[in-house]
């Protein structure tokens, strides 16, 4: 026994060192695992978005087939989201901004897209798929807009003319991660027309001379956002509103769809398709006094950045 101890005695520093190294490695791995688990548990927010811009330009000179000598089109979209979920609390926020401009020799410069839309929804979970929720929505445009009946330029819109502010209490059903259905029988919507010349005409449902109108009604919104694969994303939303005070059977509809497909690292093709029906927007027909389904479709190839 003494001989064995004498033989092992010179090796004791190396054995001790090896044990210390092993213990340090085990502690390091444990701390790393704990840190990773802690970091994962803190990820209550999901944030992201896309920005895209499409530009096209054309010119003609002595072109027998005809056409505008010059044309330029620029369309841009920004779509952001921030989703929070922890315990029984959730808070969903989305912001969309679209702007477009077209210039041709014959028609001059016109905007062909202008919209910003902010939606915020807080929910308290009753079960994993059903929330009691409060919702806020602001929708308008930034710049002056014109219609061209009979090719006559007619002023029709401006910043917060119209503008829509909506607050609502209801139930929010989330059967899947990127899909939600919100229903409310108790909703207040303010229609704002800040521009005096437009409000004096009583456009967008306001009393002539007044710059806002308060509506009470029922509201529903369906939101869907899907990353089909690493190259293709789709986002859709439809809002339905019935005004208890005036023609509740004439339901206002707002629907937006955005499809983006990446062709390369930044190059992409995009398609946005919007539908709007508002019974109080009576700018159409022979006398420009009728409501109508508004449709906007924009297709373009350009640059898309995801973040």
C-alpha positions in Angstrom: 0.0 0.0 0.0 2.8 2.4 0.9 4.5 1.6 -2.5 1.3 2.5 -4.3 1.0 5.8 -2.4 4.6 6.5 -3.2 4.0 5.9 -6.9 0.9 8.0 -7.0 2.3 10.9 -5.0 4.1 12.6 -7.9 0.9 12.4 -10.0 -1.3 14.1 -7.4 -0.9 17.6 -8.9 -1.9 16.4 -12.3 -5.0 14.5 -11.0 -6.1 17.5 -9.0 -5.6 19.8 -12.0 -7.7 17.4 -14.2 -10.4 17.3 -11.6 -10.5 21.1 -11.3 -10.7 21.3 -15.1 -13.5 18.9 -15.3 -15.4 20.7 -12.5 -14.9 24.0 -14.2 -16.2 22.6 -17.5 -19.3 21.1 -15.9 -20.0 24.4 -14.0 -19.6 26.4 -17.3 -22.0 24.1 -19.1 -24.5 24.3 -16.3 -24.3 28.1 -16.2 -24.6 28.3 -20.0 -27.8 26.1 -19.9 -29.3 28.1 -17.2 -28.5 31.4 -19.0 -30.0 30.0 -22.2 -33.2 28.9 -20.4 -33.4 32.3 -18.7 -32.9 34.2 -22.0 -35.6 32.1 -23.7 -38.1 32.8 -20.9 -37.6 36.5 -21.3 -38.6 36.6 -25.0 -42.1 38.0 -24.5 -41.8 40.3 -27.6 -41.9 39.3 -31.2 -40.9 42.2 -33.5 -40.3 42.6 -37.2 -41.4 44.0 -40.5 -40.7 44.6 -44.2 -39.9 47.6 -46.3 -40.3 47.5 -50.1 -39.8 50.0 -52.9 -40.7 49.6 -56.6 -39.5 52.0 -59.3 -40.3 51.9 -63.0 -39.5 54.5 -65.7 -40.2 54.6 -69.4 -39.5 57.0 -72.3 -40.5 57.1 -76.0 -39.1 59.1 -78.9 -40.7 58.9 -82.4 -42.6 55.8 -81.3 -45.1 54.9 -84.0 -47.3 52.8 -81.7 -47.9 55.8 -79.6 -47.8 56.4 -75.8 -46.5 58.9 -73.3 -43.1 60.3 -74.0 -42.2 59.9 -70.3 -43.5 57.9 -67.4 -42.3 57.4 -63.9 -43.8 55.3 -61.1 -42.7 54.8 -57.5 -44.4 52.7 -54.9 -43.3 52.1 -51.4 -44.6 50.0 -48.5 -43.6 49.7 -44.8 -45.2 47.1 -42.6 -44.2 46.7 -39.0 -45.4 44.5 -36.1 -44.7 44.1 -32.4 -46.4 41.3 -30.5 -46.2 40.9 -26.7 -47.4 37.8 -24.8 -46.7 36.9 -21.2 -48.8 34.9 -18.8 -52.4 35.9 -19.4 -51.5 39.3 -21.1 -51.1 40.0 -24.8 -50.6 43.2 -26.7 -50.6 43.2 -30.5 -49.4 46.2 -32.5 -49.2 46.6 -36.3 -48.4 49.7 -38.5 -48.7 49.9 -42.2 -47.7 52.8 -44.5 -48.1 52.8 -48.3 -47.2 55.7 -50.6 -47.1 55.8 -54.4 -46.6 58.4 -57.1 -47.0 58.2 -60.9 -46.0 60.9 -63.4 -46.7 60.8 -67.2 -46.5 63.3 -70.0 -50.2 63.4 -70.6 -51.5 63.2 -67.1 -48.8 64.9 -65.1 -48.0 63.9 -61.5 -50.5 62.1 -59.3 -50.4 60.0 -56.2 -51.7 56.5 -56.7 -51.3 55.3 -53.1 -51.3 57.0 -49.7 -52.4 55.3 -46.5 -51.2 54.8 -42.9 -52.9 52.4 -40.5 -52.1 51.8 -36.8 -53.8 49.0 -34.9 -53.2 48.2 -31.2 -55.0 45.4 -29.3 -54.7 44.4 -25.7 -56.0 41.1 -24.5 -56.5 39.2 -21.2 -56.7 35.5 -21.7 -59.8 33.5 -20.5 -58.3 30.4 -22.0 -55.4 29.6 -24.4 -57.4 30.7 -27.5 -59.9 33.3 -26.2 -59.2 36.8 -24.8 -61.2 39.7 -23.5 -59.7 42.6 -25.5 -59.7 46.3 -26.0 -58.8 47.6 -29.5 -57.6 51.0 -30.9 -57.3 51.9 -34.6 -56.2 55.0 -36.4 -56.4 55.2 -40.2 -55.8 58.1 -42.6 -53.5 59.5 -45.3 -50.7 62.1 -45.3 -51.0 64.1 -48.5 -53.8 65.8 -50.5 -55.7 63.6 -52.9 -57.7 64.3 -56.0 -60.3 62.4 -58.1 -60.5 63.0 -61.9 -64.2 62.8 -63.0 -64.3 63.7 -66.7 -60.5 64.3 -66.5 -61.2 67.3 -64.2 -59.0 67.5 -61.1 -61.2 67.6 -58.0 -59.9 67.9 -54.4 -61.1 65.0 -52.4 -58.9 64.2 -49.4 -56.0 65.4 -47.1 -54.3 64.5 -43.9 -57.1 63.4 -41.4 -59.7 64.3 -44.0 -61.0 61.8 -43.7 -59.4 60.2 -40.7 -60.9 57.3 -38.7 -60.3 56.7 -35.0 -61.9 53.6 -33.6 -62.1 52.2 -30.0 -63.7 48.9 -29.2 -64.3 46.3 -26.5 -64.9 42.7 -27.4 -63.7 39.1 -27.6 -60.6 38.1 -29.5 -60.3 34.5 -30.7 -56.9 33.2 -31.7 -57.0 29.7 -33.0 -53.5 29.9 -34.4 -50.3 31.9 -33.8 -50.8 34.2 -36.8 -54.6 34.3 -37.0 -57.1 36.2 -34.9 -60.8 37.1 -35.0 -62.0 40.1 -33.0 -65.8 40.7 -32.4 -67.4 43.6 -30.6 -71.0 44.8 -30.3 -69.7 48.0 -28.5 -67.6 50.2 -30.7 -67.2 54.0 -31.1 -65.8 55.4 -34.3 -64.9 59.0 -35.0 -64.9 60.2 -38.6 -62.8 63.3 -38.9 -62.6 65.8 -41.8 -60.1 68.5 -40.8 -60.2 70.3 -44.1 -62.8 73.1 -44.1 -63.6 73.0 -47.8 -64.3 69.3 -47.5 -66.3 69.4 -44.2 -68.4 72.3 -45.6 -69.6 69.9 -48.4 -70.6 67.3 -45.7 -68.3 64.7 -47.2 -67.6 61.3 -45.5 -70.8 61.5 -43.5 -70.1 64.6 -41.4 -72.7 67.3 -41.0 -71.9 70.2 -43.4 -69.8 72.7 -41.5 -68.7 70.2 -38.8 -65.4 68.5 -38.8 -66.2 65.2 -37.0 -69.0 62.7 -36.6 -69.3 60.1 -33.8 -70.7 56.7 -34.7 -71.7 53.8 -32.5 -71.9 50.3 -33.8 -70.7 46.7 -34.1 -67.2 45.9 -35.3 -65.3 42.8 -36.4 -61.7 42.4 -37.7 -59.9 39.4 -39.0 -56.1 39.4 -39.1 -53.8 36.8 -40.8 -50.1 36.9 -41.3 -48.2 34.0 -42.7 -44.6 33.4 -43.7 -45.3 30.7 -46.3 -41.6 29.9 -46.7 -38.4 31.9 -46.3 -39.1 33.7 -49.6 -42.9 34.3 -49.6 -44.9 36.2 -47.0 -48.6 37.1 -47.0 -50.6 39.5 -44.8 -54.3 40.1 -44.8 -56.9 42.0 -42.8 -60.6 42.7 -43.1 -62.6 45.2 -41.0 -66.4 45.3 -40.9 -68.4 48.1 -39.2 -72.1 48.6 -38.8 -73.3 52.0 -37.7 -76.3 51.5 -35.3 -77.4 55.2 -35.8 -77.6 55.3 -39.6 -78.3 52.5 -42.2 -76.9 49.6 -40.0 -77.6 47.2 -42.9 -75.0 49.0 -45.0 -71.8 47.5 -43.6 -68.6 49.4 -44.1 -65.8 47.1 -45.4 -62.0 47.7 -45.4 -59.8 44.9 -46.6 -56.1 44.9 -47.4 -53.8 42.1 -48.8 -50.0 42.2 -49.3 -48.1 39.4 -50.9 -44.3 39.6 -51.1 -42.1 37.1 -52.9 -38.3 37.4 -52.8 -36.5 36.7 -56.1 -33.0 37.1 -54.6 -31.3 38.6 -51.5 -33.1 41.9 -51.9 -35.0 41.8 -55.2 -38.7 40.9 -54.9 -42.1 41.1 -56.5 -45.0 42.4 -54.5 -48.7 42.6 -55.0 -51.1 44.7 -52.8 -54.8 44.5 -53.2 -57.3 46.7 -51.2 -61.1 46.8 -51.1 -63.1 49.6 -49.4 -66.8 50.2 -49.2 -68.0 53.0 -47.1 -71.7 54.1 -47.5 -70.8 57.6 -46.4 -68.1 58.1 -49.1 -70.3 59.3 -51.9 -67.9 60.6 -54.6 -68.8 58.2 -57.4 -71.4 57.7 -60.1 -72.6 60.2 -62.8 -73.1 63.0 -60.3 -70.3 62.0 -57.9 -72.9 61.4 -55.2 -73.0 57.7 -55.0 -71.2 55.1 -52.8 -69.2 52.4 -54.6 -66.8 49.6 -54.0 -63.3 51.0 -54.2 -60.6 48.7 -55.5 -56.8 49.3 -55.6 -54.3 46.8 -57.1 -50.6 47.5 -57.3 -48.0 45.0 -58.7 -44.3 45.8 -58.8 -40.8 44.5 -58.9 -38.2 46.1 -56.7 -36.3 45.8 -53.5 -37.6 44.2 -50.3 -35.9 44.3 -46.9 -36.9 42.2 -43.9 -36.0 43.0 -40.4 
